[in-house]
Amino acid sequence: MWVVATAGHVDHGKSTLVRALTGMEPDRWAEERRRGMTIDLGFAWTTLPSGGTVAFVDVPGHERFVPNMLAGVGPAPAALMVVAADEGWMPQSAEHLAALHALGVPYGLLAVTRADLADPGPAMAQARAEIAATSLGAVEAVAVSGLTGAGLPQLRAALDRLTARLPAPGDGGPVRLWVDRSFTIRGSGTVVTGTLGAGRLRVGDELELAGTGETVRVRGLQMLGAPATEVTAVARVAVNLRGTARDRLTRGDALLSPGRFHRTEVVDVRVAGDEAAQLPSTLTLHVGSAAVPVRVRPLGADTVRLRLARPLPLLIGDRALLRDPGRHHVAGGVTVLDVAPPPLVRRGAAVARAAVLAGLDGRADLAGELRRRLLARAADLTRMGVPVDVPLVAGDWLADPEHWRGLGVRLVQEVARHGREHPLEPGAPVEVLRQRLALPDRALVEALVRPPLRLVGGRVTAAAVDVLPAPVARAVQRIRAEYGHRPFQAPEADRLADLGLGPREIGAAVRAGALLRLAENVVLLPDVLDDAVRVLAGLPQPFTLSAARQALETTRRVAVPLLELLDRRGATRRLPDDARIVVG
């Protein structure tokens, strides 16, 4: 299926033409049929000569209903511009064309209606000239009469040629179905309709409401008035939602693939048309079927920041338009450059931001986003519309490669700095390093640890042997001088205190390999274990704790933890009767 929106001045025969092409009544309201004027969106479809189906979104032409018209053309990929032969180019012809151009609609067709009332040549020539200067470019034109049927076969053939030029939609992308109608059917519940521009919908799918983030489930689908279990883009579709009250969805809301869109209230955009600095401070942003008041803050010559009255699910590269409802004027089309822009709080921030935006073109660029953001979560980039196809650095985090390398260098420097400032601590705590590097997640610090660094017990330290502070080194030398000739004797607690060796100092000496800690306040020189095994091997096997204590010429206070350490290292083995043997 292909979807085409009509456009053109009021009473130029858009609905009559759709009715003649499809045999269906696009005007849904009795008042529309009574007044002979389209007020809201209408929908109808027909089969083309090629066998393909085209669905029309018929829009109102009166200036009072331009917001309704924009809700219809916003999601449509192509337009059928309608101009009456007997009236020619008119004000709403110009505004509708300006809207199509602002939205960047690139495919279109011109139908000159009421060709039975006047020569269609002058109207066709003027309309084609006006259209050629817009995003639609040079379009095929057909003269028709909805009343007599003249030209309808040629228009059908032209529609076939138009749809053949439309790019094939991707059915693997996320769903963003802009709601243009919401109503209730007795026995079924809430039904919404819209143009599915990308992705695939299935019965049973879970979707998110753009307005609230709530999860809803698809109970049923209809396409072209018939039930369907699956619908792929591009298509006009009706979606029956399970257990969803009608008042939770209105025109301008959207159904979204879960976790795939960023709901934003602030966007940076590039403006085509009026110069950014000349825009009024308040306008209405039209995107999809939504119309949202915005406050405009100029940044650069053609870039502005928009603050939305309510959040919308926007992606980088989205096309939208700004309209001044008071002046009935399309102020310009916009291309979304950033849906999660940084705050502008410092002096000169707006000028700097304008310089950044000048280099953006509205295309999702992973390398560029990482270069600007330095660090970003993959899920956040996906919700902005940026494809993620590079490895993660930690958890869900991505990093600019150059920035990541710089962080690794800074981590080494910060660990060394912490060691100088706190020489008795066993390395720098991860949380301290996170704060010093201004990182948002501890996992990033841990992922940066590379030799010569090591991560132990939530601290990062250098892998090389620690250098002891001078007072601790002197105290260790005193112990070596006093106990070197009696290696299995341990200094008493008061002697350690006299030497200035408290718990932190002992810990530093143990980490540096200068002392061996057997238990709290029980330390020996570090090279005694091999000597102890050699002495114990000389005893009759197995041996008792008492025999070991006497052979080592030490106290029970030292012998018990020393033998337990040798057991853990596999040098000795404890037997069921508490005796031991030397292993090997």
RODO-2510 file (C-alpha; in nm, 4 decimals, decimal comma):
residues 584
     n   res          X          Y          Z
     1     m     0,0000     0,0000     0,0000
     2     w     0,1054     0,3566    -0,0696
     3     v    -0,0274     0,6603     0,1197
     4     v    -0,0849     0,9941    -0,0531
     5     a    -0,2203     1,3093     0,1128
     6     t    -0,4227     1,5647    -0,0771
     7     a    -0,3428     1,9366    -0,0568
     8     g    -0,4949     2,2510    -0,1995
     9     h    -0,7305     2,5437    -0,1568
    10     v    -1,0787     2,5040    -0,0138
    11     d    -1,3485     2,4006    -0,2631
    12     h    -1,1009     2,3052    -0,5359
    13     g    -1,2456     1,9547    -0,5483
    14     k    -1,0066     1,7443    -0,3394
    15     s    -1,2812     1,5333    -0,1814
    16     t    -1,4741     1,5122    -0,5092
    17     l    -1,1599     1,3820    -0,6790
    18     v    -1,0947     1,1246    -0,4066
    19     r    -1,4594     1,0176    -0,4232
    20     a    -1,4353     0,9758    -0,8020
    21     l    -1,1104     0,7777    -0,7805
    22     t    -1,2165     0,5445    -0,5004
    23     g    -1,5942     0,5292    -0,5048
    24     m    -1,5791     0,5994    -0,1302
    25     e    -1,7008     0,8963     0,0724
    26     p    -1,3990     1,0595     0,2417
    27     d    -1,6059     1,3104     0,4409
    28     r    -1,6995     1,1303     0,7625
    29     w    -1,9174     1,3920     0,9313
    30     a    -2,2760     1,4741     0,8412
    31     e    -2,1913     1,8435     0,8730
    32     e    -1,9147     1,8042     0,6142
    33     r    -2,1548     1,6474     0,3664
    34     r    -2,4238     1,9082     0,4463
    35     r    -2,1865     2,2027     0,3992
    36     g    -1,9968     2,0451     0,1098
    37     m    -1,6686     2,1326     0,2821
    38     t    -1,4101     1,9046     0,4423
    39     i    -1,3515     1,9973     0,8052
    40     d    -1,1450     1,7079     0,9323
    41     l    -0,9332     1,4334     0,7815
    42     g    -1,0960     1,1818     0,5488
    43     f    -0,9676     0,8460     0,4310
    44     a    -1,0359     0,6349     0,1216
    45     w    -0,8469     0,3912    -0,0970
    46     t    -0,8443     0,2335    -0,4411
    47     t    -0,6601    -0,0205    -0,6530
    48     l    -0,4348     0,1199    -0,9248
    49     p    -0,3926    -0,0281    -1,2749
    50     s    -0,0711    -0,1999    -1,1633
    51     g    -0,2598    -0,3829    -0,8901
    52     g    -0,1116    -0,1792    -0,6092
    53     t    -0,3242     0,0035    -0,3549
    54     v    -0,3139     0,3745    -0,2829
    55     a    -0,4772     0,5154     0,0299
    56     f    -0,5675     0,8830     0,0329
    57     v    -0,5596     1,1102     0,3353
    58     d    -0,8036     1,3801     0,2308
    59     v    -0,7337     1,7087     0,4096
    60     p    -0,9453     2,0217     0,4589
    61     g    -0,8566     2,3244     0,2488
    62     h    -1,0048     2,6073     0,4548
    63     e    -0,7542     2,8257     0,6370
    64     r    -0,9345     2,7673     0,9686
    65     f    -0,8540     2,3966     0,9448
    66     v    -0,4848     2,4134     0,8517
    67     p    -0,3852     2,2318     1,1773
    68     n    -0,6095     1,9434     1,0677
    69     m    -0,4503     1,9514     0,7231
    70     l    -0,1008     1,9380     0,8734
    71     a    -0,1979     1,6407     1,0900
    72     g    -0,2821     1,4538     0,7690
    73     v     0,0163     1,5425     0,5525
    74     g     0,2743     1,5158     0,8309
    75     p     0,3180     1,1366     0,8207
    76     a     0,2419     1,0937     0,4456
    77     p     0,5338     1,0258     0,2076
    78     a     0,3711     1,1827    -0,1010
    79     a     0,1153     1,4503    -0,1893
    80     l    -0,1508     1,5065    -0,4519
    81     m    -0,1664     1,8816    -0,5072
    82     v    -0,5103     1,9893    -0,6298
    83     v    -0,5775     2,3200    -0,8120
    84     a    -0,9081     2,4151    -0,9785
    85     a    -0,8890     2,5148    -1,3452
    86     d    -1,1494     2,7892    -1,3019
    87     e    -0,9855     2,9572    -1,0007
    88     g    -0,6171     2,8792    -1,0397
    89     w    -0,3567     2,9371    -0,7707
    90     m    -0,5106     3,0597    -0,4432
    91     p    -0,3908     3,1558    -0,0901
    92     q    -0,4421     2,8113     0,0620
    93     s    -0,2741     2,6555    -0,2402
    94     a     0,0329     2,8561    -0,1395
    95     e     0,0082     2,7738     0,2316
    96     h    -0,0448     2,4029     0,1696
    97     l     0,2511     2,3961    -0,0692
    98     a     0,4622     2,5869     0,1840
    99     a     0,3719     2,3224     0,4427
   100     l     0,4697     2,0376     0,2101
   101     h     0,7981     2,2116     0,1358
   102     a     0,8639     2,2790     0,5041
   103     l     0,8071     1,9111     0,5805
   104     g     1,0440     1,8166     0,2995
   105     v     0,7890     1,6040     0,1118
   106     p     0,9843     1,5046    -0,2024
   107     y     0,7211     1,3193    -0,4073
   108     g     0,4065     1,4634    -0,5559
   109     l     0,1593     1,4922    -0,8363
   110     l    -0,0541     1,7821    -0,9634
   111     a    -0,4215     1,7387    -1,0483
   112     v    -0,5962     2,0350    -1,2138
   113     t    -0,9635     1,9788    -1,1354
   114     r    -1,2834     2,1185    -1,2825
   115     a    -1,1291     2,0967    -1,6282
   116     d    -1,4866     2,0851    -1,7611
   117     l    -1,5418     2,4456    -1,6445
   118     a    -1,2278     2,6187    -1,7760
   119     d    -0,9144     2,5693    -1,9786
   120     p    -0,6772     2,3887    -1,7380
   121     g    -0,3649     2,5154    -1,9173
   122     p    -0,3057     2,8480    -1,7350
   123     a    -0,3754     2,7023    -1,3899
   124     m    -0,1514     2,4037    -1,4639
   125     a     0,1369     2,6219    -1,5833
   126     q     0,1257     2,8485    -1,2795
   127     a     0,0883     2,5614    -1,0339
   128     r     0,3779     2,3655    -1,1853
   129     a     0,5986     2,6741    -1,1643
   130     e     0,5089     2,7283    -0,7995
   131     i     0,5638     2,3617    -0,7143
   132     a     0,8959     2,3373    -0,9007
   133     a     1,0562     2,5800    -0,6549
   134     t     0,9828     2,3499    -0,3571
   135     s     1,0934     2,0107    -0,2276
   136     l     0,8444     1,8471    -0,4687
   137     g     1,0367     1,9754    -0,7702
   138     a     0,9089     1,9074    -1,1209
   139     v     0,5849     1,7109    -1,0938
   140     e     0,3665     1,5336    -1,3445
   141     a     0,0358     1,7153    -1,4014
   142     v    -0,3009     1,5793    -1,5117
   143     a    -0,6198     1,7705    -1,5968
   144     v    -0,9338     1,6018    -1,4620
   145     s    -1,3001     1,6485    -1,3927
   146     g    -1,4457     1,4797    -1,0912
   147     l    -1,7920     1,5489    -1,2273
   148     t    -1,7543     1,4013    -1,5781
   149     g    -1,4720     1,1552    -1,5080
   150     a    -1,2515     1,3051    -1,7783
   151     g    -0,8825     1,2494    -1,7097
   152     l    -0,9381     0,9962    -1,4300
   153     p    -0,7705     0,7083    -1,6201
   154     q    -0,4708     0,9324    -1,6875
   155     l    -0,4611     1,0320    -1,3197
   156     r    -0,4691     0,6666    -1,2135
   157     a    -0,1772     0,5926    -1,4440
   158     a     0,0107     0,8949    -1,3075
   159     l    -0,0509     0,7717    -0,9523
   160     d     0,0974     0,4368    -1,0550
   161     r     0,4085     0,6142    -1,1838
   162     l     0,4279     0,8209    -0,8647
   163     t     0,4056     0,5230    -0,6310
   164     a     0,6654     0,3374    -0,8378
   165     r     0,9115     0,6155    -0,7532
   166     l     0,8495     0,6072    -0,3789
   167     p     1,1309     0,4441    -0,1795
   168     a     1,0543     0,1048    -0,0322
   169     p     0,9808     0,1439     0,3397
   170     g     1,1812    -0,0439     0,5980
   171     d     0,9755    -0,2878     0,8022
   172     g     1,2552    -0,3537     1,0508
   173     g     1,2600    -0,0079     1,2088
   174     p     1,0774     0,1030     1,5195
   175     v     0,7081     0,1875     1,5101
   176     r     0,5986     0,5475     1,5593
   177     l     0,2333     0,5673     1,4654
   178     w     0,1089     0,9247     1,4904
   179     v    -0,2564     0,9160     1,5946
   180     d    -0,4925     1,1181     1,3746
   181     r    -0,8214     0,9715     1,5044
   182     s    -0,9297     0,8125     1,8302
   183     f    -1,2725     0,6653     1,8914
   184     t    -1,4562     0,3869     2,0707
   185     i    -1,6340     0,0884     1,9171
   186     r    -1,8854    -0,0859     2,1392
   187     g    -1,7581    -0,4308     2,2286
   188     s    -1,4046    -0,3566     2,1079
   189     g    -1,2911    -0,0531     2,3037
   190     t    -1,0550     0,2192     2,1930
   191     v    -0,9455     0,2362     1,8288
   192     v    -0,6863     0,4757     1,6870
   193     t    -0,5905     0,5329     1,3259
   194     g    -0,2787     0,6664     1,1623
   195     t    -0,0276     0,6277     0,8823
   196     l     0,2331     0,3635     0,9602
   197     g     0,5444     0,5127     0,8023
   198     a     0,7978     0,2545     0,9207
   199     g     0,8149    -0,0740     1,1040
   200     r     0,5674    -0,3542     1,1516
   201     l     0,2622    -0,3978     1,3755
   202     r     0,1270    -0,7338     1,4916
   203     v    -0,1698    -0,8347     1,7018
   204     g    -0,0408    -0,8866     2,0550
   205     d     0,2418    -0,6317     2,0265
   206     e     0,3213    -0,4163     2,3264
   207     l     0,3576    -0,0452     2,2515
   208     e     0,4159     0,2702     2,4536
   209     l     0,1948     0,5765     2,4655
   210     a     0,4122     0,8729     2,3746
   211     g     0,2249     1,1040     2,6090
   212     t     0,2642     0,9003     2,9273
   213     g     0,5074     0,6163     2,8586
   214     e     0,2381     0,3661     2,9589
   215     t     0,2428     0,0224     2,7985
   216     v    -0,0549    -0,0818     2,5859
   217     r    -0,1251    -0,4000     2,3928
   218     v    -0,2597    -0,4351     2,0391
   219     r    -0,5880    -0,6246     2,0523
   220     g    -0,6645    -0,6059     1,6826
   221     l    -0,5634    -0,4448     1,3517
   222     q    -0,7517    -0,3295     1,0444
   223     m    -0,6168    -0,2265     0,7061
   224     l    -0,8407    -0,1041     0,4252
   225     g    -1,1434    -0,1914     0,6346
   226     a    -1,0460    -0,5578     0,6765
   227     p    -0,9027    -0,7346     0,9843
   228     a    -0,5303    -0,8112     0,9754
   229     t    -0,2911    -0,9965     1,2028
   230     e     0,0089    -0,7981     1,0783
   231     v     0,0593    -0,4659     0,8996
   232     t     0,3850    -0,3398     0,7495
   233     a     0,4740     0,0125     0,6437
   234     v     0,3652     0,2145     0,4563
   235     a    -0,0019     0,1698     0,5411
   236     r    -0,3143     0,3287     0,6757
   237     v    -0,3990     0,1253     0,9822
   238     a    -0,6584     0,1107     1,2584
   239     v    -0,5344    -0,0236     1,5910
   240     n    -0,7660    -0,1627     1,8575
   241     l    -0,6002    -0,1250     2,1994
   242     r    -0,6772    -0,3607     2,4837
   243     g    -0,8004    -0,2027     2,8056
   244     t    -0,7113     0,1526     2,7054
   245     a    -0,9546     0,4362     2,7749
   246     r    -1,0229     0,6659     2,4799
   247     d    -0,9389     0,9776     2,6798
   248     r    -0,5795     0,8556     2,7155
   249     l    -0,5125     0,9146     2,3452
   250     t    -0,5907     1,2112     2,1243
   251     r    -0,4752     1,3407     1,7886
   252     g    -0,1069     1,4224     1,8095
   253     d    -0,0272     1,1343     2,0438
   254     a     0,1728     0,8392     1,9115
   255     l     0,2121     0,4658     1,9592
   256     l     0,5785     0,3712     1,9912
   257     s     0,8022     0,0678     1,9921
   258     p     0,9089     0,0356     2,3584
   259     g     1,2432     0,1925     2,4434
   260     r     1,3126     0,3254     2,0944
   261     f     1,2220     0,6942     2,1207
   262     h     1,3390     0,9871     2,3302
   263     r     1,0529     1,1993     2,4618
   264     t     1,1947     1,5461     2,4616
   265     e     1,0796     1,8934     2,5615
   266     v     1,3884     2,0705     2,4239
   267     v     1,5296     2,0322     2,0723
   268     d     1,7871     2,2113     1,8634
   269     v     1,6808     2,2493     1,5006
   270     r     1,7872     2,4033     1,1712
   271     v     1,5295     2,6354     1,0181
   272     a     1,4648     2,6721     0,6459
   273     g     1,2710     2,9770     0,5342
   274     d     1,2659     3,2810     0,7615
   275     e     1,5939     3,3636     0,9279
   276     a     1,6156     3,2148     1,2743
   277     a     1,6729     3,5530     1,4378
   278     q     1,3520     3,6885     1,2811
   279     l     1,1228     3,4177     1,4133
   280     p     0,8611     3,5158     1,6715
   281     s     0,9331     3,4011     2,0256
   282     t     0,6285     3,1712     2,0284
   283     l     0,5103     2,9480     1,7452
   284     t     0,3415     2,6135     1,6929
   285     l     0,5504     2,3099     1,5988
   286     h     0,3751     2,0634     1,3664
   287     v     0,5292     1,7157     1,3419
   288     g     0,3479     1,3974     1,2529
   289     s    -0,0095     1,4602     1,3612
   290     a     0,0993     1,6704     1,6601
   291     a     0,0721     2,0460     1,7022
   292     v     0,2562     2,1781     2,0066
   293     p     0,3221     2,5387     2,1163
   294     v     0,6942     2,6151     2,1420
   295     r     0,9156     2,8941     2,2676
   296     v     1,1899     2,9902     2,0230
   297     r     1,5451     3,0825     2,1233
   298     p     1,7698     3,1818     1,8303
   299     l     2,1201     3,0358     1,8395
   300     g     2,2881     3,0792     1,5022
   301     a     2,1981     3,2243     1,1642
   302     d     1,9714     2,9281     1,0856
   303     t     1,9551     2,7347     1,4125
   304     v     1,7234     2,7723     1,7102
   305     r     1,6366     2,5958     2,0324
   306     l     1,2722     2,5028     2,0766
   307     r     1,1157     2,4452     2,4183
   308     l     0,8007     2,2391     2,3728
   309     a     0,4852     2,2793     2,5797
   310     r     0,4707     1,8997     2,6088
   311     p     0,7240     1,6261     2,5277
   312     l     0,7228     1,4597     2,1864
   313     p     0,8940     1,1402     2,0631
   314     l     1,1415     1,2971     1,8225
   315     l     1,4466     1,1598     1,6437
   316     i     1,7514     1,3228     1,4918
   317     g     1,6665     1,4031     1,1298
   318     d     1,2922     1,4451     1,1822
   319     r     1,1303     1,7072     0,9595
   320     a     0,8684     1,9411     1,1035
   321     l     0,7374     2,2897     1,0468
   322     l     0,6884     2,6032     1,2514
   323     r     0,3650     2,7949     1,1980
   324     d     0,2405     3,1250     1,3307
   325     p    -0,1297     3,0527     1,3930
   326     g    -0,2076     3,4204     1,4486
   327     r    -0,0743     3,5265     1,1094
   328     h    -0,1812     3,2003     0,9339
   329     h     0,1775     3,1765     0,8185
   330     v     0,4250     2,8898     0,7790
   331     a     0,7372     3,0352     0,9385
   332     g     0,9638     2,7638     0,8068
   333     g     1,0525     2,3985     0,7966
   334     v     1,2870     2,2568     1,0560
   335     t     1,5261     1,9639     1,0657
   336     v     1,5878     1,8170     1,4101
   337     l     1,9600     1,8231     1,4909
   338     d     1,9618     1,7200     1,8573
   339     v     1,6841     1,5797     2,0774
   340     a     1,8916     1,5841     2,3970
   341     p     2,0862     1,9106     2,3804
   342     p     2,3028     2,0396     2,6664
   343     p     2,1728     2,3208     2,8885
   344     l     2,2835     2,6752     2,8051
   345     v     2,3766     2,8156     3,1431
   346     r     2,7187     2,9739     3,1092
   347     r     2,8005     3,3028     2,9449
   348     g     2,8739     3,2442     2,5780
   349     a     2,7131     2,8976     2,5793
   350     a     2,4625     2,9899     2,3076
   351     v     2,7355     3,1118     2,0728
   352     a     2,9400     2,7969     2,1335
   353     r     2,6327     2,5815     2,0775
   354     a     2,5585     2,7562     1,7485
   355     a     2,9096     2,6735     1,6302
   356     v     2,8514     2,3058     1,7103
   357     l     2,5143     2,2998     1,5345
   358     a     2,6625     2,4621     1,2250
   359     g     2,8474     2,1370     1,1594
   360     l     2,5401     1,9121     1,1919
   361     d     2,3203     1,8097     0,9005
   362     g     2,0426     1,6157     1,0731
   363     r     2,1860     1,2755     0,9858
   364     a     2,2413     1,0321     1,2722
   365     d     2,6184     0,9953     1,3114
   366     l     2,7447     0,7720     1,5930
   367     a     3,1071     0,8880     1,5730
   368     g     2,9990     1,2521     1,5738
   369     e     2,7588     1,2062     1,8666
   370     l     3,0309     1,0375     2,0731
   371     r     3,2793     1,3075     1,9799
   372     r     3,0373     1,5723     2,1094
   373     r     2,9035     1,3827     2,4111
   374     l     3,2286     1,1982     2,4988
   375     l     3,0301     0,9330     2,6896
   376     a     2,6770     0,8082     2,6228
   377     r     2,4577     0,5117     2,7009
   378     a     2,3811     0,2953     2,3987
   379     a     2,0108     0,2917     2,4864
   380     d     2,0016     0,6727     2,4968
   381     l     2,1629     0,6997     2,1532
   382     t     1,9202     0,4426     2,0121
   383     r     1,6284     0,6476     2,1430
   384     m     1,7715     0,9516     1,9637
   385     g     1,7719     0,7602     1,6351
   386     v     2,1476     0,6935     1,6278
   387     p     2,2395     0,3377     1,5175
   388     v     2,4826     0,1736     1,7590
   389     d     2,7254    -0,0645     1,5899
   390     v     3,0462    -0,0418     1,7954
   391     p     3,1520    -0,2348     2,1088
   392     l     3,0537    -0,1049     2,4506
   393     v     3,3303     0,0094     2,6833
   394     a     3,1474    -0,0842     3,0060
   395     g     2,7923    -0,1892     3,0864
   396     d     2,5682     0,0036     2,8454
   397     w     2,8260     0,2793     2,7913
   398     l     2,9916     0,3969     2,4704
   399     a     3,2832     0,6375     2,4571
   400     d     3,4621     0,8531     2,2054
   401     p     3,7871     0,6587     2,1422
   402     e     4,0152     0,9591     2,1894
   403     h     3,8396     1,0613     2,5097
   404     w     3,8564     0,7041     2,6404
   405     r     4,2316     0,6885     2,5807
   406     g     4,2722     1,0198     2,7612
   407     l     4,0733     0,8914     3,0577
   408     g     4,3071     0,5931     3,0830
   409     v     4,6080     0,8248     3,1055
   410     r     4,4362     1,0434     3,3650
   411     l     4,3437     0,7386     3,5732
   412     v     4,7115     0,6431     3,6085
   413     q     4,7887     0,9998     3,7120
   414     e     4,5057     1,0139     3,9663
   415     v     4,6064     0,6819     4,1232
   416     a     4,9634     0,8094     4,1622
   417     r     4,8345     1,1389     4,3037
   418     h     4,6175     0,9585     4,5580
   419     g     4,9141     0,7435     4,6556
   420     r     5,1228     1,0520     4,7272
   421     e     4,8436     1,2154     4,9258
   422     h     4,7482     0,8990     5,1169
   423     p     5,0596     0,6795     5,1248
   424     l     4,9247     0,4410     5,3905
   425     e     4,5993     0,3577     5,2039
   426     p     4,5818     0,0420     4,9899
   427     g     4,5211     0,2252     4,6605
   428     a     4,2612     0,4806     4,5512
   429     p     3,8913     0,4007     4,6084
   430     v     3,6943     0,3600     4,2842
   431     e     3,4378     0,6177     4,3980
   432     v     3,7089     0,8779     4,4595
   433     l     3,8495     0,8163     4,1130
   434     r     3,5010     0,8401     3,9596
   435     q     3,4578     1,1850     4,1121
   436     r     3,8037     1,3046     4,0094
   437     l     3,7500     1,1922     3,6503
   438     a     3,3917     1,3305     3,6512
   439     l     3,2521     0,9979     3,5312
   440     p     2,8837     0,9083     3,5684
   441     d     2,9319     0,5402     3,6581
   442     r     3,1778     0,3404     3,8718
   443     a     3,1781     0,0718     3,6036
   444     l     3,3623     0,3124     3,3730
   445     v     3,6467     0,3478     3,6240
   446     e     3,6746    -0,0283     3,6604
   447     a     3,6766    -0,0734     3,2821
   448     l     3,9656     0,1736     3,2504
   449     v     4,1948    -0,0282     3,4785
   450     r     4,4835    -0,1689     3,2740
   451     p     4,8406    -0,2674     3,3668
   452     p     5,0306    -0,1167     3,5434
   453     l     4,7104    -0,0671     3,7466
   454     r     4,5119    -0,3349     3,9265
   455     l     4,1699    -0,3419     4,0906
   456     v     4,1499    -0,5094     4,4307
   457     g     3,8683    -0,4812     4,6812
   458     g     3,7136    -0,1692     4,5295
   459     r     4,0471     0,0138     4,5112
   460     v     4,2848     0,0825     4,2247
   461     t     4,6561     0,0631     4,2891
   462     a     4,9775     0,0384     4,0919
   463     a     5,0899    -0,3160     4,0179
   464     a     5,4507    -0,2332     4,1062
   465     v     5,5739    -0,2869     4,4627
   466     d     5,4640     0,0031     4,6788
   467     v     5,7294     0,2428     4,8052
   468     l     5,7038     0,2808     5,1819
   469     p     5,6948     0,6237     5,3446
   470     a     6,0262     0,6974     5,5124
   471     p     5,8994     0,6655     5,8757
   472     v     5,7510     0,3222     5,8048
   473     a     6,0625     0,2064     5,6207
   474     r     6,2777     0,3083     5,9231
   475     a     6,0483     0,1220     6,1614
   476     v     6,0737    -0,1951     5,9514
   477     q     6,4515    -0,1630     5,9526
   478     r     6,4448    -0,1462     6,3352
   479     i     6,2396    -0,4665     6,3477
   480     r     6,4829    -0,6376     6,1115
   481     a     6,7770    -0,5284     6,3296
   482     e     6,6079    -0,6406     6,6533
   483     y     6,4520    -0,9646     6,5340
   484     g     6,6664    -1,0743     6,2408
   485     h     6,8557    -1,3249     6,4589
   486     r     6,5319    -1,4642     6,6088
   487     p     6,3017    -1,4634     6,3049
   488     f     6,0077    -1,6445     6,4681
   489     q     5,9716    -1,3952     6,7484
   490     a     5,7069    -1,1245     6,6916
   491     p     5,7234    -0,7742     6,8435
   492     e     5,4625    -0,7137     7,1112
   493     a     5,1897    -0,4592     7,0496
   494     d     5,3479    -0,1954     7,2711
   495     r     5,6781    -0,2315     7,0847
   496     l     5,5008    -0,1837     6,7522
   497     a     5,3393     0,1286     6,8940
   498     d     5,6771     0,2572     7,0126
   499     l     5,8072     0,2136     6,6592
   500     g     5,5113     0,4096     6,5186
   501     l     5,3555     0,1071     6,3504
   502     g     4,9794     0,1358     6,3858
   503     p     4,7250    -0,0605     6,1785
   504     r     4,7580     0,1651     5,8719
   505     e     5,1362     0,1626     5,8816
   506     i     5,1454    -0,2143     5,9218
   507     g     4,9015    -0,2482     5,6322
   508     a     5,1251    -0,0387     5,4098
   509     a     5,4318    -0,2464     5,5069
   510     v     5,2460    -0,5728     5,4414
   511     r     5,1279    -0,4518     5,0969
   512     a     5,4842    -0,3529     5,0139
   513     g     5,6081    -0,6970     5,1138
   514     a     5,8198    -0,5575     5,3993
   515     l     5,6307    -0,7437     5,6736
   516     l     5,4273    -1,0634     5,6996
   517     r     5,1051    -1,0338     5,8988
   518     l     4,9925    -1,3544     6,0728
   519     a     4,7132    -1,1995     6,2815
   520     e     4,6209    -0,8632     6,4280
   521     n     4,9366    -0,7135     6,5801
   522     v     5,1313    -1,0324     6,4979
   523     v     5,3914    -0,9610     6,2294
   524     l     5,7136    -1,1294     6,1221
   525     l     5,9775    -1,0512     5,8661
   526     p     5,8578    -1,1601     5,5201
   527     d     6,1218    -1,4261     5,4426
   528     v     6,0536    -1,6583     5,7365
   529     l     5,8097    -1,9071     5,5800
   530     d     6,0684    -2,1130     5,3932
   531     d     6,2858    -2,1196     5,7043
   532     a     5,9900    -2,2372     5,9131
   533     v     5,9146    -2,5239     5,6716
   534     r     6,2804    -2,6304     5,6806
   535     v     6,2844    -2,6350     6,0638
   536     l     5,9553    -2,8267     6,0838
   537     a     6,0712    -3,0801     5,8255
   538     g     6,3532    -3,1715     6,0628
   539     l     6,1080    -3,2839     6,3325
   540     p     5,9797    -3,6408     6,3657
   541     q     5,6641    -3,6595     6,1533
   542     p     5,3884    -3,6017     6,2479
   543     f     5,4597    -3,3269     6,4978
   544     t     5,2472    -3,1403     6,7525
   545     l     5,1893    -2,7725     6,8055
   546     s     5,4058    -2,7878     7,1164
   547     a     5,6915    -2,9514     6,9283
   548     a     5,6694    -2,6914     6,6528
   549     r     5,6660    -2,4045     6,9029
   550     q     5,9776    -2,5348     7,0741
   551     a     6,1618    -2,6027     6,7458
   552     l     6,0839    -2,2545     6,6175
   553     e     6,1728    -2,0969     6,9535
   554     t     5,8577    -1,8900     6,9589
   555     t     5,5354    -1,8467     7,1526
   556     r     5,1921    -1,9978     7,1040
   557     r     5,0743    -1,6474     6,9983
   558     v     5,2961    -1,6808     6,6890
   559     a     5,3023    -2,0582     6,6344
   560     v     4,9243    -2,1024     6,5966
   561     p     4,8665    -1,8482     6,3144
   562     l     5,1994    -1,9433     6,1523
   563     l     5,1024    -2,3116     6,1263
   564     e     4,7530    -2,2155     6,0016
   565     l     4,9127    -2,0061     5,7278
   566     l     5,1401    -2,2962     5,6272
   567     d     4,8319    -2,5223     5,6167
   568     r     4,6522    -2,2805     5,3823
   569     r     4,9545    -2,2645     5,1550
   570     g     4,9813    -2,6424     5,1424
   571     a     5,3272    -2,6567     5,3026
   572     t     5,1858    -2,8540     5,6006
   573     r     4,8756    -3,0655     5,6528
   574     r     4,6763    -3,0914     5,9710
   575     l     4,5764    -3,4448     6,0735
   576     p     4,2549    -3,5514     6,2542
   577     d     4,4341    -3,5694     6,5879
   578     d     4,5608    -3,2085     6,5429
   579     a     4,9129    -3,3234     6,4672
   580     r     5,0713    -3,2073     6,1387
   581     i     5,3107    -3,3265     5,8743
   582     v     5,5229    -3,1323     5,6277
   583     v     5,3964    -3,1919     5,2744
   584     g     5,6567    -3,2812     5,0160
***
